[in-house]
């Protein structure tokens, strides 16, 4: 922890705002946590050891439809009173003059982020890992069970037309940031546009639901779901398509992103078991999930293209960006493999 201001945060300006809106503090120190690959996350600590988290947008290449701090703050503010596992929200700042961008403050939740297979393998036995995988599914079922209007989120998004908008919006983003040939992602965009299904389960969509976007306690229970920046209202099966992409399978380790290698450890349920559990507990029909899984590959590929462009332009904070460009290519290729094997004719091209 340092008293010098890390990139993207001005502690001299933040401290008086913090004392007025969050808690009385004499001084603050901060460090970047996570990879800083999208919204920037800081652990902020007072002189007496009290800690919070500050979230703000990236330093550059901010898409106009992304990185909305007010939306993140609103969703966790709506979910926290229900007992759903999210950090407690404290304050939102919409004044760019404080640290150079809008930001919000939430609880610092101390626990385990299951991204290192060696750590997870040493900490949790096979029985524990199975329970972690099952709880990952169960918490998603609970999220999808909420009626948005009952928790103040009726106007949080436009559920109808979600899939068409996602395909179009990410295709437009790919064109906006285009700096090299992306034939695999371009092909996926065309196939997805031709295969958009009728939406079946309208509700809350997390948008990036996976094991390493959760914090576990020492017993392996999920105590906080993180990274709500892509949350909206839409077809909630999109979360299952993305979860399938990340789940441990023979090809997912090629992605080298998220908790794919962790989910391949012995003990975790197979994807087939996870999907069956979701169907049983939610009552959902997962036939036709291929579309949502291909969509997940396409969206993440575009996101990584944007991150890599930001890295090339010097607008990233932290390490690990050098391989992101190649990961975007792998995602495009893997998405095409899923599409080619699909029972959905228009996905096969």
Secondary structure, DSSP 8 states (H G I E B T S, - for coil): -BSS--TT--HHHHHHHHHHHT---S-EEEEEES--SSSEEEEEEETTS-EEEEEE--SS---TTS--HHHHHHHHHHHHTTT-S---EEEEE--TTTTSS-EEEEE---SB----HHHHHHHS-HHHHHHHHHHHHHHHHHHHH--GGGGT-TTS---TTHHHHHHHHHHHHHHHH--S--HHHHHHHHHHHHT------EEEE-SS--GGGEEE-TTS-EEEE---TT-EEEETHHHHHHHHHHS--TTGGGG--TTHHHHTSTTS--HHHHHHHHHHHH----TTHHHHHHHHHHHHHHHHHHHHHHHHTT---SS--TTHHHHHHHHHHHHHHHHHT-S-GGGG-
